[in-house]
Amino acid sequence: MNNLGIISKYGYKCITISVVLLILSWIFDFWFSFFTILLLATLWVYRNPERLPQSEDSKAILSPIDGVVEDIKKCNYNGRSYSEILIRSRIIDCGVLRATCDMEISDIKRRNGLNLHSSDSNSNLLNNRATIISKNQDIILRISTSALTSKIYLESITYVKSGRRIGFIKDGKVSLLMPLNTRISLTKGDKVKACNIIGYIDE
């Protein structure tokens, strides 16, 4: 994966455009301060910090992204029951997606949709969406966009170590589906960062 710089590779296009606009504003002497702030904001949105997993335990489940825990509940997927944690990641949060454990990815599904605001109760079902299924730990990641972003960037991978980068989303929601025997260590409303421990899978 060639995505280890301080700025995510998925932001290069937007940053290049911001730099060009800044140069033009300097040459033609218009709105220089505005385009300077725009460039700094773009760099902030696409920051790509290094993170180390809080635990090396093979049963530890890590947060896949920075954000706020919006809901914790039980859900069904393909006829099976899971514990689900829903994390709302805002544009001010770091949008780097990371592996929640050592993931042997069996399938990645994408579905095109709308770009509704994340506060809309139907946004998870109607927005652009991607689903990552890891067969070794029975983990499922469901990622949905919001009004401020229309694309989910994902690495082309089949196996990834815990905490490694797997993609990027500027703004949206990430649902983490885990086995029912997972001991969850978070509560609704908690702020969480990628690679923080969410819980442990019991034997």
Accessible surface in RSA format (square Angstrom, percent):
REM  Atomic radii and reference values for relative SASA: ProtOr
REM  Chains: A
REM  Algorithm: Lee & Richards
REM  Probe-radius: 1.40
REM  Slices: 20
REM RES _ NUM      All-atoms   Total-Side   Main-Chain    Non-polar    All polar
REM                ABS   REL    ABS   REL    ABS   REL    ABS   REL    ABS   REL
RES MET A   1   101.35  52.5  35.92  23.8  65.43 155.8  45.33  38.5  56.02  74.2
RES ASN A   2   134.45  92.7 121.57 117.5  12.88  31.0  35.70  85.9  98.75  95.4
RES ASN A   3     4.74   3.3   1.61   1.6   3.13   7.5   3.51   8.5   1.22   1.2
RES LEU A   4   126.72  70.6 103.31  73.9  23.41  58.8 103.77  72.9  22.95  61.8
RES GLY A   5    37.43  46.2   0.00   N/A  37.43  46.2  30.71  84.3   6.72  15.1
RES ILE A   6   149.72  85.2 142.82 106.4   6.91  16.7 144.13 103.8   5.59  15.2
RES ILE A   7    34.28  19.5  31.98  23.8   2.31   5.6  31.98  23.0   2.31   6.3
RES SER A   8     0.46   0.4   0.46   0.6   0.00   0.0   0.12   0.3   0.34   0.5
RES LYS A   9    64.54  31.5  53.60  32.9  10.94  26.0  28.02  25.2  36.52  38.9
RES TYR A  10    37.64  17.6  25.07  14.3  12.56  32.7  27.01  20.3  10.63  13.1
RES GLY A  11     0.00   0.0   0.00   N/A   0.00   0.0   0.00   0.0   0.00   0.0
RES TYR A  12   122.06  57.0 120.10  68.3   1.96   5.1  90.91  68.3  31.15  38.4
RES LYS A  13   159.16  77.6 149.81  91.9   9.35  22.3  98.85  89.0  60.31  64.2
RES CYS A  14    48.21  36.5  45.34  50.6   2.87   6.7   8.23  20.8  39.98  43.1
RES ILE A  15    23.10  13.1  23.10  17.2   0.00   0.0  23.10  16.6   0.00   0.0
RES THR A  16    79.43  56.5  76.13  77.2   3.30   7.9  55.81  75.0  23.62  35.7
RES ILE A  17    88.50  50.4  87.04  64.8   1.46   3.5  88.48  63.7   0.01   0.0
RES SER A  18     6.37   5.4   6.21   8.3   0.16   0.4   0.03   0.1   6.34   8.9
RES VAL A  19    55.70  36.7  55.70  50.4   0.00   0.0  55.70  48.4   0.00   0.0
RES VAL A  20    72.91  48.0  72.25  65.4   0.66   1.6  72.87  63.3   0.03   0.1
RES LEU A  21    61.08  34.0  60.65  43.4   0.43   1.1  60.67  42.6   0.41   1.1
RES LEU A  22    29.75  16.6  29.75  21.3   0.00   0.0  29.75  20.9   0.00   0.0
RES ILE A  23    86.46  49.2  84.52  63.0   1.94   4.7  86.46  62.3   0.00   0.0
RES LEU A  24    70.04  39.0  70.04  50.1   0.00   0.0  70.04  49.2   0.00   0.0
RES SER A  25     0.00   0.0   0.00   0.0   0.00   0.0   0.00   0.0   0.00   0.0
RES TRP A  26   175.35  70.4 162.04  78.4  13.30  31.2 134.10  71.5  41.25  66.9
RES ILE A  27   100.18  57.0  70.86  52.8  29.32  70.7  75.78  54.6  24.40  66.2
RES PHE A  28   135.41  67.7 111.90  69.3  23.51  61.2 117.06  71.0  18.35  52.5
RES ASP A  29   126.55  88.6 106.90 106.4  19.66  46.5  28.45  66.9  98.11  97.8
RES PHE A  30    90.64  45.3  84.24  52.2   6.40  16.7  90.29  54.7   0.35   1.0
RES TRP A  31   175.80  70.5 158.58  76.8  17.22  40.4 137.54  73.3  38.25  62.1
RES PHE A  32    92.16  46.1  87.96  54.5   4.19  10.9  87.96  53.3   4.19  12.0
RES SER A  33    81.41  68.8  76.16 101.6   5.25  12.1  40.80  86.9  40.61  56.9
RES PHE A  34   108.85  54.5 103.89  64.3   4.97  12.9 106.72  64.7   2.13   6.1
RES PHE A  35    19.25   9.6  19.18  11.9   0.07   0.2  19.18  11.6   0.07   0.2
RES THR A  36    42.39  30.1  42.37  42.9   0.02   0.1  42.22  56.7   0.17   0.3
RES ILE A  37   115.94  66.0 115.74  86.2   0.20   0.5 115.94  83.5   0.00   0.0
RES LEU A  38    62.31  34.7  59.09  42.3   3.23   8.1  62.11  43.6   0.21   0.6
RES LEU A  39    25.55  14.2  25.55  18.3   0.00   0.0  25.55  17.9   0.00   0.0
RES LEU A  40   108.85  60.6 102.76  73.5   6.09  15.3 103.33  72.6   5.52  14.8
RES ALA A  41    48.19  44.3  40.34  62.3   7.85  17.9  47.53  66.9   0.66   1.7
RES THR A  42    16.22  11.5  12.65  12.8   3.57   8.5   7.75  10.4   8.47  12.8
RES LEU A  43    56.62  31.5  55.19  39.5   1.42   3.6  55.34  38.9   1.28   3.4
RES TRP A  44   142.40  57.1 138.52  67.0   3.88   9.1 134.34  71.6   8.06  13.1
RES VAL A  45    22.55  14.8  21.78  19.7   0.77   1.9  21.78  18.9   0.77   2.1
RES TYR A  46     4.91   2.3   4.91   2.8   0.00   0.0   3.71   2.8   1.20   1.5
RES ARG A  47    44.04  18.5  44.04  22.4   0.00   0.0  24.37  33.3  19.67  11.9
RES ASN A  48     3.79   2.6   0.00   0.0   3.79   9.1   0.00   0.0   3.79   3.7
RES PRO A  49    44.35  32.3  32.46  29.6  11.89  43.2  44.13  36.4   0.22   1.4
RES GLU A  50   118.23  67.9  92.47  70.0  25.76  61.3  57.21 110.7  61.02  49.8
RES ARG A  51    48.53  20.4  39.76  20.3   8.77  20.9  23.26  31.8  25.27  15.3
RES LEU A  52   147.65  82.2 130.46  93.3  17.19  43.2 130.46  91.6  17.19  46.3
RES PRO A  53    29.72  21.7  16.18  14.7  13.54  49.2  16.18  13.4  13.54  84.1
RES GLN A  54   111.58  62.4  75.27  55.0  36.31  86.5  29.33  62.4  82.25  62.4
RES SER A  55    21.24  17.9  11.52  15.4   9.72  22.4  11.15  23.7  10.09  14.1
RES GLU A  56   153.44  88.1 121.29  91.8  32.15  76.6  68.80 133.1  84.64  69.1
RES ASP A  57    76.14  53.3  55.75  55.5  20.39  48.2  22.47  52.9  53.67  53.5
RES SER A  58    78.63  66.4  63.67  85.0  14.96  34.5  49.71 105.9  28.92  40.5
RES LYS A  59    64.15  31.3  64.15  39.4   0.00   0.0  27.14  24.4  37.00  39.4
RES ALA A  60     3.42   3.1   0.81   1.3   2.61   5.9   0.81   1.1   2.61   6.9
RES ILE A  61     0.00   0.0   0.00   0.0   0.00   0.0   0.00   0.0   0.00   0.0
RES LEU A  62     0.65   0.4   0.65   0.5   0.00   0.0   0.65   0.5   0.00   0.0
RES SER A  63     0.17   0.1   0.00   0.0   0.17   0.4   0.00   0.0   0.17   0.2
RES PRO A  64     0.06   0.0   0.06   0.1   0.00   0.0   0.06   0.0   0.00   0.0
RES ILE A  65     0.00   0.0   0.00   0.0   0.00   0.0   0.00   0.0   0.00   0.0
RES ASP A  66     6.37   4.5   6.23   6.2   0.15   0.3   3.22   7.6   3.16   3.1
RES GLY A  67     4.07   5.0   0.00   N/A   4.07   5.0   0.81   2.2   3.26   7.3
RES VAL A  68    36.22  23.8  36.22  32.8   0.00   0.0  36.22  31.5   0.00   0.0
RES VAL A  69     1.13   0.7   0.00   0.0   1.13   2.7   0.00   0.0   1.13   3.1
RES GLU A  70    59.31  34.0  53.35  40.4   5.95  14.2  32.38  62.6  26.92  22.0
RES ASP A  71    42.18  29.5  41.84  41.6   0.34   0.8   6.73  15.8  35.45  35.4
RES ILE A  72    54.16  30.8  32.89  24.5  21.27  51.3  32.89  23.7  21.27  57.7
RES LYS A  73   101.90  49.7  88.33  54.2  13.57  32.3  49.06  44.2  52.84  56.3
RES LYS A  74   159.20  77.7 136.83  84.0  22.37  53.3  82.93  74.6  76.27  81.2
RES CYS A  75    21.61  16.3  11.67  13.0   9.94  23.4  21.00  53.2   0.61   0.7
RES ASN A  76   109.77  75.7  86.60  83.7  23.17  55.8  22.94  55.2  86.83  83.9
RES TYR A  77    32.97  15.4  29.56  16.8   3.41   8.9  26.90  20.2   6.07   7.5
RES ASN A  78   118.44  81.7  76.94  74.4  41.50  99.9  33.85  81.5  84.59  81.8
RES GLY A  79    80.66  99.5   0.00   N/A  80.66  99.5  38.91 106.8  41.75  93.5
RES ARG A  80   138.68  58.2 134.27  68.4   4.41  10.5  48.65  66.5  90.03  54.6
RES SER A  81    58.77  49.7  42.41  56.6  16.37  37.7  14.06  29.9  44.71  62.6
RES TYR A  82     7.87   3.7   7.87   4.5   0.00   0.0   0.80   0.6   7.07   8.7
RES SER A  83    10.92   9.2  10.92  14.6   0.00   0.0   2.35   5.0   8.58  12.0
RES GLU A  84     6.98   4.0   6.88   5.2   0.10   0.2   0.52   1.0   6.46   5.3
RES ILE A  85     0.00   0.0   0.00   0.0   0.00   0.0   0.00   0.0   0.00   0.0
RES LEU A  86    15.52   8.6  15.49  11.1   0.03   0.1  15.49  10.9   0.03   0.1
RES ILE A  87     0.02   0.0   0.02   0.0   0.00   0.0   0.02   0.0   0.00   0.0
RES ARG A  88    35.11  14.7  35.11  17.9   0.00   0.0  11.83  16.2  23.28  14.1
RES SER A  89     0.12   0.1   0.12   0.2   0.00   0.0   0.08   0.2   0.03   0.0
RES ARG A  90    83.96  35.3  83.93  42.8   0.03   0.1  36.28  49.6  47.68  28.9
RES ILE A  91    57.51  32.7  56.66  42.2   0.85   2.1  56.66  40.8   0.85   2.3
RES ILE A  92   100.36  57.1  93.40  69.6   6.96  16.8  94.24  67.9   6.13  16.6
RES ASP A  93    18.96  13.3  16.10  16.0   2.86   6.8   2.28   5.4  16.68  16.6
RES CYS A  94     3.75   2.8   3.33   3.7   0.42   1.0   0.97   2.5   2.79   3.0
RES GLY A  95     0.71   0.9   0.00   N/A   0.71   0.9   0.59   1.6   0.12   0.3
RES VAL A  96     1.82   1.2   0.83   0.8   0.99   2.4   0.83   0.7   0.99   2.7
RES LEU A  97     0.00   0.0   0.00   0.0   0.00   0.0   0.00   0.0   0.00   0.0
RES ARG A  98     2.49   1.0   2.49   1.3   0.00   0.0   0.00   0.0   2.49   1.5
RES ALA A  99     0.29   0.3   0.00   0.0   0.29   0.7   0.00   0.0   0.29   0.8
RES THR A 100     0.00   0.0   0.00   0.0   0.00   0.0   0.00   0.0   0.00   0.0
RES CYS A 101     2.97   2.2   1.97   2.2   1.00   2.4   2.97   7.5   0.00   0.0
RES ASP A 102    44.18  30.9  41.40  41.2   2.78   6.6  14.53  34.2  29.66  29.6
RES MET A 103     0.00   0.0   0.00   0.0   0.00   0.0   0.00   0.0   0.00   0.0
RES GLU A 104    68.16  39.1  68.16  51.6   0.00   0.0  14.60  28.2  53.57  43.7
RES ILE A 105    16.32   9.3   3.86   2.9  12.46  30.0   3.86   2.8  12.46  33.8
RES SER A 106    61.70  52.1  24.23  32.3  37.46  86.3  25.82  55.0  35.87  50.3
RES ASP A 107    57.82  40.5  52.18  51.9   5.64  13.3  17.62  41.5  40.20  40.1
RES ILE A 108    58.35  33.2  32.35  24.1  26.00  62.7  32.35  23.3  26.00  70.6
RES LYS A 109    90.99  44.4  85.92  52.7   5.08  12.1  60.18  54.2  30.81  32.8
RES ARG A 110   138.43  58.1 103.48  52.8  34.95  83.2  55.59  76.0  82.85  50.2
RES ARG A 111   105.29  44.2  98.06  50.0   7.23  17.2  75.00 102.5  30.28  18.4
RES ASN A 112   142.62  98.4 120.92 116.9  21.69  52.2  30.30  72.9 112.31 108.6
RES GLY A 113    34.14  42.1   0.00   N/A  34.14  42.1  14.18  38.9  19.96  44.7
RES LEU A 114    98.64  54.9  95.30  68.2   3.34   8.4  98.64  69.3   0.00   0.0
RES ASN A 115    66.01  45.5  46.16  44.6  19.84  47.8  12.64  30.4  53.36  51.6
RES LEU A 116    51.18  28.5  48.77  34.9   2.41   6.1  51.18  35.9   0.00   0.0
RES HIS A 117    99.10  54.2  93.65  65.1   5.45  13.9  67.20  69.3  31.90  37.1
RES SER A 118     0.64   0.5   0.45   0.6   0.20   0.4   0.24   0.5   0.40   0.6
RES SER A 119    93.89  79.3  58.42  78.0  35.47  81.7  47.57 101.3  46.32  64.9
RES ASP A 120    56.55  39.6  45.71  45.5  10.84  25.6  17.23  40.6  39.32  39.2
RES SER A 121   108.76  91.9  70.12  93.6  38.64  89.0  57.50 122.4  51.26  71.8
RES ASN A 122    76.62  52.8  76.62  74.0   0.00   0.0   4.01   9.7  72.61  70.2
RES SER A 123     1.97   1.7   1.97   2.6   0.01   0.0   0.61   1.3   1.36   1.9
RES ASN A 124    38.46  26.5  37.77  36.5   0.69   1.7  18.51  44.5  19.95  19.3
RES LEU A 125   109.11  60.8 105.10  75.2   4.00  10.1 105.10  73.8   4.00  10.8
RES LEU A 126    82.88  46.2  77.61  55.5   5.27  13.2  80.32  56.4   2.56   6.9
RES ASN A 127     0.07   0.0   0.07   0.1   0.00   0.0   0.00   0.0   0.07   0.1
RES ASN A 128    21.06  14.5  21.06  20.4   0.00   0.0   9.16  22.0  11.91  11.5
RES ARG A 129    41.17  17.3  37.40  19.1   3.76   9.0   7.55  10.3  33.62  20.4
RES ALA A 130     0.85   0.8   0.03   0.0   0.81   1.9   0.85   1.2   0.00   0.0
RES THR A 131    13.27   9.4  13.27  13.4   0.00   0.0   0.25   0.3  13.01  19.7
RES ILE A 132     2.22   1.3   2.22   1.7   0.00   0.0   2.22   1.6   0.00   0.0
RES ILE A 133    32.13  18.3  32.13  23.9   0.00   0.0  32.13  23.1   0.00   0.0
RES SER A 134     0.68   0.6   0.00   0.0   0.68   1.6   0.00   0.0   0.68   1.0
RES LYS A 135   129.52  63.2 103.20  63.3  26.32  62.7  56.67  51.0  72.85  77.6
RES ASN A 136    68.31  47.1  30.81  29.8  37.50  90.3  27.88  67.1  40.43  39.1
RES GLN A 137    30.85  17.3  25.80  18.9   5.05  12.0   6.42  13.7  24.43  18.5
RES ASP A 138    39.02  27.3  36.39  36.2   2.63   6.2  22.26  52.4  16.76  16.7
RES ILE A 139     0.02   0.0   0.00   0.0   0.02   0.0   0.00   0.0   0.02   0.1
RES ILE A 140     4.14   2.4   4.14   3.1   0.00   0.0   4.14   3.0   0.00   0.0
RES LEU A 141     0.00   0.0   0.00   0.0   0.00   0.0   0.00   0.0   0.00   0.0
RES ARG A 142    43.26  18.2  40.19  20.5   3.08   7.3   4.59   6.3  38.68  23.4
RES ILE A 143     0.04   0.0   0.00   0.0   0.04   0.1   0.04   0.0   0.00   0.0
RES SER A 144     6.20   5.2   6.15   8.2   0.04   0.1   3.49   7.4   2.71   3.8
RES THR A 145     1.98   1.4   0.00   0.0   1.98   4.7   0.00   0.0   1.98   3.0
RES SER A 146     0.48   0.4   0.48   0.6   0.00   0.0   0.00   0.0   0.48   0.7
RES ALA A 147    51.41  47.3  26.43  40.8  24.98  56.8  26.58  37.4  24.83  65.8
RES LEU A 148   104.84  58.4  85.35  61.1  19.49  49.0  90.51  63.6  14.33  38.6
RES THR A 149     8.31   5.9   1.69   1.7   6.62  15.8   6.21   8.3   2.10   3.2
RES SER A 150    69.08  58.4  55.15  73.6  13.93  32.1  21.47  45.7  47.61  66.7
RES LYS A 151   118.76  57.9 116.08  71.2   2.67   6.4  65.83  59.2  52.93  56.4
RES ILE A 152     5.85   3.3   2.55   1.9   3.30   8.0   2.55   1.8   3.30   9.0
RES TYR A 153    50.26  23.5  47.44  27.0   2.82   7.3  22.76  17.1  27.51  33.9
RES LEU A 154    26.37  14.7   3.97   2.8  22.40  56.3   3.97   2.8  22.40  60.3
RES GLU A 155    13.86   8.0   9.00   6.8   4.86  11.6   2.14   4.1  11.72   9.6
RES SER A 156   119.48 101.0  83.20 111.0  36.28  83.6  51.23 109.1  68.25  95.6
RES ILE A 157    28.79  16.4  14.83  11.1  13.96  33.6  20.53  14.8   8.26  22.4
RES THR A 158   105.19  74.8 100.95 102.3   4.24  10.1  71.99  96.7  33.20  50.2
RES TYR A 159   115.86  54.1  96.48  54.9  19.38  50.4  78.85  59.3  37.01  45.6
RES VAL A 160     5.47   3.6   1.93   1.7   3.54   8.5   5.47   4.8   0.00   0.0
RES LYS A 161    97.58  47.6  96.34  59.1   1.24   3.0  56.83  51.2  40.75  43.4
RES SER A 162    28.09  23.7  21.09  28.1   7.00  16.1  18.38  39.1   9.71  13.6
RES GLY A 163     3.65   4.5   0.00   N/A   3.65   4.5   1.50   4.1   2.16   4.8
RES ARG A 164   128.93  54.1 127.88  65.2   1.05   2.5  26.29  35.9 102.64  62.2
RES ARG A 165    10.48   4.4   9.27   4.7   1.21   2.9   2.09   2.9   8.39   5.1
RES ILE A 166     1.69   1.0   0.80   0.6   0.89   2.1   0.80   0.6   0.89   2.4
RES GLY A 167     0.33   0.4   0.00   N/A   0.33   0.4   0.00   0.0   0.33   0.7
RES PHE A 168     0.81   0.4   0.81   0.5   0.00   0.0   0.81   0.5   0.00   0.0
RES ILE A 169     0.07   0.0   0.07   0.0   0.00   0.0   0.07   0.0   0.00   0.0
RES LYS A 170    49.57  24.2  47.45  29.1   2.13   5.1  10.23   9.2  39.35  41.9
RES ASP A 171     2.01   1.4   2.01   2.0   0.00   0.0   0.00   0.0   2.01   2.0
RES GLY A 172     0.12   0.1   0.00   N/A   0.12   0.1   0.12   0.3   0.00   0.0
RES LYS A 173    16.93   8.3  16.45  10.1   0.48   1.1   2.19   2.0  14.74  15.7
RES VAL A 174     0.13   0.1   0.10   0.1   0.04   0.1   0.10   0.1   0.04   0.1
RES SER A 175     5.34   4.5   5.13   6.9   0.20   0.5   0.61   1.3   4.73   6.6
RES LEU A 176     0.06   0.0   0.06   0.0   0.00   0.0   0.06   0.0   0.00   0.0
RES LEU A 177     0.00   0.0   0.00   0.0   0.00   0.0   0.00   0.0   0.00   0.0
RES MET A 178     0.00   0.0   0.00   0.0   0.00   0.0   0.00   0.0   0.00   0.0
RES PRO A 179    22.76  16.6  19.66  17.9   3.10  11.3  22.76  18.8   0.00   0.0
RES LEU A 180    85.73  47.7  61.08  43.7  24.65  62.0  61.22  43.0  24.51  65.9
RES ASN A 181    67.25  46.4  54.38  52.6  12.87  31.0  40.63  97.8  26.62  25.7
RES THR A 182    12.32   8.8   0.00   0.0  12.32  29.4   0.07   0.1  12.25  18.5
RES ARG A 183   137.72  57.8 129.66  66.1   8.06  19.2  62.76  85.8  74.95  45.4
RES ILE A 184    52.89  30.1  20.67  15.4  32.22  77.7  20.87  15.0  32.01  86.9
RES SER A 185    74.57  63.0  39.07  52.1  35.49  81.8  47.37 100.9  27.19  38.1
RES LEU A 186    29.04  16.2  21.57  15.4   7.47  18.8  21.71  15.2   7.33  19.7
RES THR A 187    89.17  63.4  87.46  88.7   1.71   4.1  74.63 100.2  14.54  22.0
RES LYS A 188   145.39  70.9 121.92  74.8  23.47  55.9  69.54  62.6  75.86  80.8
RES GLY A 189    47.82  59.0   0.00   N/A  47.82  59.0  28.28  77.6  19.54  43.8
RES ASP A 190    48.92  34.3  44.44  44.2   4.48  10.6  11.42  26.9  37.51  37.4
RES LYS A 191   163.89  80.0 136.96  84.0  26.92  64.1  82.23  74.0  81.66  87.0
RES VAL A 192     7.19   4.7   2.05   1.9   5.15  12.4   3.75   3.3   3.45   9.4
RES LYS A 193   115.25  56.2 115.25  70.7   0.00   0.0  76.68  69.0  38.57  41.1
RES ALA A 194     2.35   2.2   1.41   2.2   0.93   2.1   1.41   2.0   0.93   2.5
RES CYS A 195     2.61   2.0   2.45   2.7   0.16   0.4   2.51   6.4   0.10   0.1
RES ASN A 196    42.30  29.2  42.30  40.9   0.00   0.0   4.42  10.6  37.88  36.6
RES ILE A 197    35.48  20.2  28.27  21.1   7.21  17.4  28.27  20.4   7.21  19.6
RES ILE A 198     0.00   0.0   0.00   0.0   0.00   0.0   0.00   0.0   0.00   0.0
RES GLY A 199     0.00   0.0   0.00   N/A   0.00   0.0   0.00   0.0   0.00   0.0
RES TYR A 200    59.19  27.6  59.19  33.7   0.00   0.0  39.24  29.5  19.95  24.6
RES ILE A 201    14.64   8.3  10.76   8.0   3.88   9.3  10.76   7.7   3.88  10.5
RES ASP A 202    51.36  36.0  45.53  45.3   5.83  13.8  18.65  43.9  32.71  32.6
RES GLU A 203   176.09 101.1 116.67  88.3  59.42 141.5  91.10 176.2  84.99  69.4
END  Absolute sums over single chains surface
CHAIN  1 A    10456.5       8733.2       1723.3       6323.7       4132.8
END  Absolute sums over all chains
TOTAL         10456.5       8733.2       1723.3       6323.7       4132.8
